[in-house]
Amino acid sequence: MVPLEKTHSDQQLADVLNYIGERWHNWKKPVDASTVGRARAELKDRTAPWSYEELMGLQFVQ
């Protein structure tokens, strides 16, 4: 998969996350572009794949 950090803006990624979250997970609170930007900044040095447990433990996941 193409690295999304170089091809999509924070707003574009927020839009995709919100679509998925609202359609399949019944999210009530949308993610905004500033949250995506904050997550990118905090996680920019990560190179290893994520485990399910790690993803569920992130504060960005609703």
N, CA, C and O atoms as a CHARMM CRD file, in Angstrom:
* protein
*
  248
    1    1 MET  N      0.84100  -1.18000   0.00000 PROA 1      0.00000
    2    1 MET  CA     0.00000   0.00000   0.00000 PROA 1      0.00000
    3    1 MET  C      0.88900   1.24800   0.00000 PROA 1      0.00000
    4    1 MET  O      1.92400   1.28800   0.66600 PROA 1      0.00000
    5    2 VAL  N      0.47800   2.23200  -0.73600 PROA 2      0.00000
    6    2 VAL  CA     1.21800   3.48500  -0.80100 PROA 2      0.00000
    7    2 VAL  C      1.14300   4.19600   0.55400 PROA 2      0.00000
    8    2 VAL  O      0.06900   4.25400   1.15400 PROA 2      0.00000
    9    3 PRO  N      2.26700   4.73900   1.04600 PROA 3      0.00000
   10    3 PRO  CA     2.22400   5.47000   2.31800 PROA 3      0.00000
   11    3 PRO  C      1.31200   6.69600   2.20400 PROA 3      0.00000
   12    3 PRO  O      1.55800   7.58500   1.38900 PROA 3      0.00000
   13    4 LEU  N      0.27600   6.73500   3.01400 PROA 4      0.00000
   14    4 LEU  CA    -0.71400   7.80100   2.91800 PROA 4      0.00000
   15    4 LEU  C     -0.22100   9.14000   3.43600 PROA 4      0.00000
   16    4 LEU  O     -0.78600  10.18000   3.09500 PROA 4      0.00000
   17    5 GLU  N      0.82100   9.13300   4.25400 PROA 5      0.00000
   18    5 GLU  CA     1.28900  10.40800   4.81600 PROA 5      0.00000
   19    5 GLU  C      1.83500  11.34600   3.75300 PROA 5      0.00000
   20    5 GLU  O      1.95700  12.54700   3.99200 PROA 5      0.00000
   21    6 LYS  N      2.16000  10.81600   2.59400 PROA 6      0.00000
   22    6 LYS  CA     2.72000  11.66300   1.54200 PROA 6      0.00000
   23    6 LYS  C      1.73900  11.93500   0.42000 PROA 6      0.00000
   24    6 LYS  O      2.02100  12.76200  -0.44900 PROA 6      0.00000
   25    7 THR  N      0.61300  11.27500   0.41000 PROA 7      0.00000
   26    7 THR  CA    -0.31600  11.42700  -0.69800 PROA 7      0.00000
   27    7 THR  C     -1.65500  12.04000  -0.31000 PROA 7      0.00000
   28    7 THR  O     -2.41100  12.46400  -1.18400 PROA 7      0.00000
   29    8 HSD  N     -1.96400  12.09700   0.98500 PROA 8      0.00000
   30    8 HSD  CA    -3.26700  12.59900   1.43700 PROA 8      0.00000
   31    8 HSD  C     -3.09700  13.63300   2.53700 PROA 8      0.00000
   32    8 HSD  O     -2.20200  13.52200   3.37500 PROA 8      0.00000
   33    9 SER  N     -3.95300  14.62700   2.52900 PROA 9      0.00000
   34    9 SER  CA    -3.92400  15.65600   3.56900 PROA 9      0.00000
   35    9 SER  C     -4.56700  15.12900   4.85200 PROA 9      0.00000
   36    9 SER  O     -5.22500  14.08900   4.85200 PROA 9      0.00000
   37   10 ASP  N     -4.36400  15.86000   5.93000 PROA 10     0.00000
   38   10 ASP  CA    -5.00400  15.49400   7.20000 PROA 10     0.00000
   39   10 ASP  C     -6.52200  15.46100   7.04300 PROA 10     0.00000
   40   10 ASP  O     -7.18800  14.57400   7.57700 PROA 10     0.00000
   41   11 GLN  N     -7.06200  16.42500   6.31300 PROA 11     0.00000
   42   11 GLN  CA    -8.51700  16.47000   6.12400 PROA 11     0.00000
   43   11 GLN  C     -9.01400  15.28500   5.30900 PROA 11     0.00000
   44   11 GLN  O    -10.06200  14.72100   5.62200 PROA 11     0.00000
   45   12 GLN  N     -8.28500  14.90000   4.27600 PROA 12     0.00000
   46   12 GLN  CA    -8.69100  13.74700   3.47100 PROA 12     0.00000
   47   12 GLN  C     -8.69500  12.47000   4.30700 PROA 12     0.00000
   48   12 GLN  O     -9.61900  11.66300   4.20600 PROA 12     0.00000
   49   13 LEU  N     -7.67300  12.28600   5.12600 PROA 13     0.00000
   50   13 LEU  CA    -7.63400  11.09600   5.98900 PROA 13     0.00000
   51   13 LEU  C     -8.74800  11.13800   7.03000 PROA 13     0.00000
   52   13 LEU  O     -9.35600  10.11000   7.32600 PROA 13     0.00000
   53   14 ALA  N     -9.02000  12.30800   7.58500 PROA 14     0.00000
   54   14 ALA  CA   -10.11800  12.44500   8.54800 PROA 14     0.00000
   55   14 ALA  C    -11.44600  12.08000   7.88000 PROA 14     0.00000
   56   14 ALA  O    -12.28400  11.41300   8.48800 PROA 14     0.00000
   57   15 ASP  N    -11.63700  12.50800   6.64700 PROA 15     0.00000
   58   15 ASP  CA   -12.87200  12.18700   5.92500 PROA 15     0.00000
   59   15 ASP  C    -13.03600  10.67900   5.75000 PROA 15     0.00000
   60   15 ASP  O    -14.13100  10.15000   5.94300 PROA 15     0.00000
   61   16 VAL  N    -11.95600   9.98600   5.38700 PROA 16     0.00000
   62   16 VAL  CA   -12.01500   8.53000   5.21900 PROA 16     0.00000
   63   16 VAL  C    -12.29600   7.85200   6.56000 PROA 16     0.00000
   64   16 VAL  O    -13.14500   6.96500   6.64400 PROA 16     0.00000
   65   17 LEU  N    -11.58600   8.26800   7.60000 PROA 17     0.00000
   66   17 LEU  CA   -11.81300   7.68800   8.93200 PROA 17     0.00000
   67   17 LEU  C    -13.25100   7.89100   9.38900 PROA 17     0.00000
   68   17 LEU  O    -13.86600   6.98000   9.94300 PROA 17     0.00000
   69   18 ASN  N    -13.78000   9.07200   9.15800 PROA 18     0.00000
   70   18 ASN  CA   -15.15100   9.35700   9.56800 PROA 18     0.00000
   71   18 ASN  C    -16.16800   8.52900   8.80000 PROA 18     0.00000
   72   18 ASN  O    -17.14900   8.05500   9.37500 PROA 18     0.00000
   73   19 TYR  N    -15.94200   8.35300   7.51700 PROA 19     0.00000
   74   19 TYR  CA   -16.85300   7.52500   6.72700 PROA 19     0.00000
   75   19 TYR  C    -16.87900   6.09100   7.27200 PROA 19     0.00000
   76   19 TYR  O    -17.94200   5.52000   7.51300 PROA 19     0.00000
   77   20 ILE  N    -15.69200   5.53400   7.45800 PROA 20     0.00000
   78   20 ILE  CA   -15.60200   4.16200   7.97400 PROA 20     0.00000
   79   20 ILE  C    -16.19100   4.08200   9.38300 PROA 20     0.00000
   80   20 ILE  O    -16.97100   3.17800   9.68000 PROA 20     0.00000
   81   21 GLY  N    -15.82100   5.01900  10.24200 PROA 21     0.00000
   82   21 GLY  CA   -16.29500   4.99800  11.61900 PROA 21     0.00000
   83   21 GLY  C    -17.79600   5.14600  11.74000 PROA 21     0.00000
   84   21 GLY  O    -18.42700   4.46600  12.55000 PROA 21     0.00000
   85   22 GLU  N    -18.36700   6.02500  10.94500 PROA 22     0.00000
   86   22 GLU  CA   -19.81700   6.24100  11.00400 PROA 22     0.00000
   87   22 GLU  C    -20.58300   5.08300  10.38500 PROA 22     0.00000
   88   22 GLU  O    -21.61200   4.66700  10.91700 PROA 22     0.00000
   89   23 ARG  N    -20.09800   4.56200   9.27400 PROA 23     0.00000
   90   23 ARG  CA   -20.81100   3.48500   8.57100 PROA 23     0.00000
   91   23 ARG  C    -20.72400   2.13900   9.28000 PROA 23     0.00000
   92   23 ARG  O    -21.72300   1.43100   9.40200 PROA 23     0.00000
   93   24 TRP  N    -19.52600   1.78900   9.74700 PROA 24     0.00000
   94   24 TRP  CA   -19.32100   0.44400  10.25900 PROA 24     0.00000
   95   24 TRP  C    -19.19500   0.35200  11.77000 PROA 24     0.00000
   96   24 TRP  O    -19.32300  -0.73400  12.33600 PROA 24     0.00000
   97   25 HSD  N    -18.94600   1.47300  12.43000 PROA 25     0.00000
   98   25 HSD  CA   -18.73300   1.40500  13.87300 PROA 25     0.00000
   99   25 HSD  C    -19.63600   2.34600  14.65500 PROA 25     0.00000
  100   25 HSD  O    -19.50100   2.47200  15.87200 PROA 25     0.00000
  101   26 ASN  N    -20.55900   3.00800  13.95900 PROA 26     0.00000
  102   26 ASN  CA   -21.55700   3.85500  14.59100 PROA 26     0.00000
  103   26 ASN  C    -20.94500   4.97600  15.43400 PROA 26     0.00000
  104   26 ASN  O    -21.46000   5.30300  16.50300 PROA 26     0.00000
  105   27 TRP  N    -19.84200   5.56600  14.95100 PROA 27     0.00000
  106   27 TRP  CA   -19.22300   6.68400  15.66200 PROA 27     0.00000
  107   27 TRP  C    -20.20900   7.83600  15.73500 PROA 27     0.00000
  108   27 TRP  O    -20.91300   8.12200  14.76600 PROA 27     0.00000
  109   28 LYS  N    -20.26000   8.48200  16.85900 PROA 28     0.00000
  110   28 LYS  CA   -21.10400   9.65900  17.03100 PROA 28     0.00000
  111   28 LYS  C    -20.30200  10.95100  16.94300 PROA 28     0.00000
  112   28 LYS  O    -20.84800  12.00400  16.61300 PROA 28     0.00000
  113   29 LYS  N    -19.00300  10.87100  17.23700 PROA 29     0.00000
  114   29 LYS  CA   -18.14200  12.05400  17.24200 PROA 29     0.00000
  115   29 LYS  C    -17.12300  11.92500  16.11400 PROA 29     0.00000
  116   29 LYS  O    -16.28600  11.02400  16.14500 PROA 29     0.00000
  117   30 PRO  N    -17.18000  12.81300  15.11800 PROA 30     0.00000
  118   30 PRO  CA   -16.23500  12.70400  14.00900 PROA 30     0.00000
  119   30 PRO  C    -14.80900  13.09300  14.40200 PROA 30     0.00000
  120   30 PRO  O    -14.59300  13.85600  15.34300 PROA 30     0.00000
  121   31 VAL  N    -13.85500  12.55500  13.66600 PROA 31     0.00000
  122   31 VAL  CA   -12.44200  12.90200  13.82800 PROA 31     0.00000
  123   31 VAL  C    -12.19400  14.14400  12.98100 PROA 31     0.00000
  124   31 VAL  O    -12.66400  14.21900  11.84600 PROA 31     0.00000
  125   32 ASP  N    -11.46300  15.11900  13.51700 PROA 32     0.00000
  126   32 ASP  CA   -11.15600  16.29700  12.70800 PROA 32     0.00000
  127   32 ASP  C     -9.70500  16.24600  12.23600 PROA 32     0.00000
  128   32 ASP  O     -8.90300  15.44400  12.71400 PROA 32     0.00000
  129   33 ALA  N     -9.39300  17.12000  11.29000 PROA 33     0.00000
  130   33 ALA  CA    -8.06100  17.13900  10.68000 PROA 33     0.00000
  131   33 ALA  C     -6.96700  17.40000  11.71200 PROA 33     0.00000
  132   33 ALA  O     -5.85900  16.88400  11.57000 PROA 33     0.00000
  133   34 SER  N     -7.25300  18.18400  12.73800 PROA 34     0.00000
  134   34 SER  CA    -6.22700  18.46600  13.74900 PROA 34     0.00000
  135   34 SER  C     -5.87400  17.20400  14.54300 PROA 34     0.00000
  136   34 SER  O     -4.72700  17.04500  14.96000 PROA 34     0.00000
  137   35 THR  N     -6.83300  16.31500  14.75600 PROA 35     0.00000
  138   35 THR  CA    -6.55800  15.05500  15.44000 PROA 35     0.00000
  139   35 THR  C     -5.65700  14.17700  14.58100 PROA 35     0.00000
  140   35 THR  O     -4.73100  13.54600  15.09000 PROA 35     0.00000
  141   36 VAL  N     -5.92700  14.13500  13.28100 PROA 36     0.00000
  142   36 VAL  CA    -5.08500  13.36700  12.36600 PROA 36     0.00000
  143   36 VAL  C     -3.67100  13.94500  12.35700 PROA 36     0.00000
  144   36 VAL  O     -2.69400  13.19600  12.38400 PROA 36     0.00000
  145   37 GLY  N     -3.56000  15.26200  12.31900 PROA 37     0.00000
  146   37 GLY  CA    -2.25000  15.91000  12.34200 PROA 37     0.00000
  147   37 GLY  C     -1.48000  15.60800  13.61500 PROA 37     0.00000
  148   37 GLY  O     -0.27400  15.36400  13.57600 PROA 37     0.00000
  149   38 ARG  N     -2.17600  15.62300  14.74400 PROA 38     0.00000
  150   38 ARG  CA    -1.54500  15.30500  16.02600 PROA 38     0.00000
  151   38 ARG  C     -1.06600  13.84900  16.04600 PROA 38     0.00000
  152   38 ARG  O      0.03800  13.56200  16.50900 PROA 38     0.00000
  153   39 ALA  N     -1.89100  12.94600  15.54800 PROA 39     0.00000
  154   39 ALA  CA    -1.51600  11.53400  15.50100 PROA 39     0.00000
  155   39 ALA  C     -0.30700  11.33300  14.59400 PROA 39     0.00000
  156   39 ALA  O      0.61000  10.58600  14.93700 PROA 39     0.00000
  157   40 ARG  N     -0.30200  11.98900  13.45100 PROA 40     0.00000
  158   40 ARG  CA     0.84900  11.88300  12.54400 PROA 40     0.00000
  159   40 ARG  C      2.12700  12.35300  13.21700 PROA 40     0.00000
  160   40 ARG  O      3.16800  11.70600  13.10600 PROA 40     0.00000
  161   41 ALA  N      2.05000  13.47100  13.90800 PROA 41     0.00000
  162   41 ALA  CA     3.24100  14.02000  14.56000 PROA 41     0.00000
  163   41 ALA  C      3.74900  13.08700  15.65500 PROA 41     0.00000
  164   41 ALA  O      4.95400  12.87000  15.78200 PROA 41     0.00000
  165   42 GLU  N      2.83500  12.54100  16.44100 PROA 42     0.00000
  166   42 GLU  CA     3.23200  11.66600  17.54600 PROA 42     0.00000
  167   42 GLU  C      3.74100  10.31400  17.07700 PROA 42     0.00000
  168   42 GLU  O      4.55700   9.69500  17.76000 PROA 42     0.00000
  169   43 LEU  N      3.28100   9.84800  15.94000 PROA 43     0.00000
  170   43 LEU  CA     3.59900   8.49600  15.48200 PROA 43     0.00000
  171   43 LEU  C      4.52200   8.46500  14.26300 PROA 43     0.00000
  172   43 LEU  O      4.70500   7.41100  13.65400 PROA 43     0.00000
  173   44 LYS  N      5.10300   9.60500  13.90500 PROA 44     0.00000
  174   44 LYS  CA     5.87300   9.72000  12.65800 PROA 44     0.00000
  175   44 LYS  C      7.08800   8.80600  12.58100 PROA 44     0.00000
  176   44 LYS  O      7.50000   8.44000  11.48000 PROA 44     0.00000
  177   45 ASP  N      7.67200   8.42900  13.70400 PROA 45     0.00000
  178   45 ASP  CA     8.88400   7.61200  13.67800 PROA 45     0.00000
  179   45 ASP  C      8.61700   6.11000  13.72500 PROA 45     0.00000
  180   45 ASP  O      9.55700   5.31700  13.68300 PROA 45     0.00000
  181   46 ARG  N      7.37300   5.71700  13.81000 PROA 46     0.00000
  182   46 ARG  CA     7.04500   4.29100  13.89300 PROA 46     0.00000
  183   46 ARG  C      7.26900   3.62600  12.54000 PROA 46     0.00000
  184   46 ARG  O      6.85300   4.14700  11.50500 PROA 46     0.00000
  185   47 THR  N      7.92400   2.48100  12.55700 PROA 47     0.00000
  186   47 THR  CA     8.16200   1.73700  11.32200 PROA 47     0.00000
  187   47 THR  C      7.60500   0.31400  11.37600 PROA 47     0.00000
  188   47 THR  O      7.43200  -0.31500  10.33200 PROA 47     0.00000
  189   48 ALA  N      7.32400  -0.19900  12.56500 PROA 48     0.00000
  190   48 ALA  CA     6.82500  -1.56900  12.71700 PROA 48     0.00000
  191   48 ALA  C      5.31800  -1.63300  12.46000 PROA 48     0.00000
  192   48 ALA  O      4.61300  -0.65500  12.70800 PROA 48     0.00000
  193   49 PRO  N      4.81800  -2.76100  11.97200 PROA 49     0.00000
  194   49 PRO  CA     3.37000  -2.93200  11.81000 PROA 49     0.00000
  195   49 PRO  C      2.67000  -2.87600  13.16800 PROA 49     0.00000
  196   49 PRO  O      3.27000  -3.18200  14.19900 PROA 49     0.00000
  197   50 TRP  N      1.41500  -2.48700  13.15900 PROA 50     0.00000
  198   50 TRP  CA     0.62600  -2.39900  14.38500 PROA 50     0.00000
  199   50 TRP  C     -0.06200  -3.72700  14.68300 PROA 50     0.00000
  200   50 TRP  O     -0.50400  -4.42000  13.76600 PROA 50     0.00000
  201   51 SER  N     -0.15200  -4.07700  15.94600 PROA 51     0.00000
  202   51 SER  CA    -0.96100  -5.23200  16.34800 PROA 51     0.00000
  203   51 SER  C     -2.36400  -4.72600  16.68200 PROA 51     0.00000
  204   51 SER  O     -2.56500  -3.53200  16.90600 PROA 51     0.00000
  205   52 TYR  N     -3.30200  -5.61900  16.71300 PROA 52     0.00000
  206   52 TYR  CA    -4.68300  -5.26100  17.07200 PROA 52     0.00000
  207   52 TYR  C     -4.72400  -4.63100  18.45900 PROA 52     0.00000
  208   52 TYR  O     -5.39400  -3.62100  18.67000 PROA 52     0.00000
  209   53 GLU  N     -4.01000  -5.22800  19.39200 PROA 53     0.00000
  210   53 GLU  CA    -3.99900  -4.73300  20.77100 PROA 53     0.00000
  211   53 GLU  C     -3.43900  -3.30900  20.85000 PROA 53     0.00000
  212   53 GLU  O     -3.95500  -2.46900  21.58700 PROA 53     0.00000
  213   54 GLU  N     -2.37900  -3.05200  20.08300 PROA 54     0.00000
  214   54 GLU  CA    -1.79800  -1.70900  20.07500 PROA 54     0.00000
  215   54 GLU  C     -2.79200  -0.68300  19.51800 PROA 54     0.00000
  216   54 GLU  O     -2.96100   0.40000  20.07800 PROA 54     0.00000
  217   55 LEU  N     -3.43800  -1.03600  18.41900 PROA 55     0.00000
  218   55 LEU  CA    -4.39300  -0.11100  17.81900 PROA 55     0.00000
  219   55 LEU  C     -5.54500   0.19300  18.75900 PROA 55     0.00000
  220   55 LEU  O     -5.96400   1.34500  18.87200 PROA 55     0.00000
  221   56 MET  N     -6.05700  -0.81000  19.42500 PROA 56     0.00000
  222   56 MET  CA    -7.17300  -0.60000  20.33000 PROA 56     0.00000
  223   56 MET  C     -6.77900   0.21600  21.55200 PROA 56     0.00000
  224   56 MET  O     -7.64100   0.81300  22.19700 PROA 56     0.00000
  225   57 GLY  N     -5.49400   0.25300  21.87900 PROA 57     0.00000
  226   57 GLY  CA    -5.01700   1.01200  23.01400 PROA 57     0.00000
  227   57 GLY  C     -4.71200   2.47200  22.70900 PROA 57     0.00000
  228   57 GLY  O     -4.44000   3.25100  23.62300 PROA 57     0.00000
  229   58 LEU  N     -4.75500   2.85100  21.43300 PROA 58     0.00000
  230   58 LEU  CA    -4.46500   4.23600  21.06800 PROA 58     0.00000
  231   58 LEU  C     -5.59200   5.16300  21.51900 PROA 58     0.00000
  232   58 LEU  O     -6.76600   4.79700  21.45700 PROA 58     0.00000
  233   59 GLN  N     -5.23600   6.34200  21.96300 PROA 59     0.00000
  234   59 GLN  CA    -6.25400   7.29600  22.37400 PROA 59     0.00000
  235   59 GLN  C     -7.00000   7.89200  21.18600 PROA 59     0.00000
  236   59 GLN  O     -8.04700   8.51200  21.37100 PROA 59     0.00000
  237   60 PHE  N     -6.48400   7.71600  19.96700 PROA 60     0.00000
  238   60 PHE  CA    -7.13000   8.27400  18.78800 PROA 60     0.00000
  239   60 PHE  C     -8.27500   7.41500  18.30800 PROA 60     0.00000
  240   60 PHE  O     -9.13600   7.88800  17.56600 PROA 60     0.00000
  241   61 VAL  N     -8.30100   6.15700  18.72000 PROA 61     0.00000
  242   61 VAL  CA    -9.35800   5.23300  18.27800 PROA 61     0.00000
  243   61 VAL  C    -10.57200   5.45600  19.13700 PROA 61     0.00000
  244   61 VAL  O    -10.48000   5.49800  20.36300 PROA 61     0.00000
  245   62 GLN  N    -11.72500   5.60100  18.48300 PROA 62     0.00000
  246   62 GLN  CA   -12.97500   5.82500  19.22500 PROA 62     0.00000
  247   62 GLN  C    -13.64300   4.52800  19.55900 PROA 62     0.00000
  248   62 GLN  O    -14.70500   4.52200  20.18000 PROA 62     0.00000
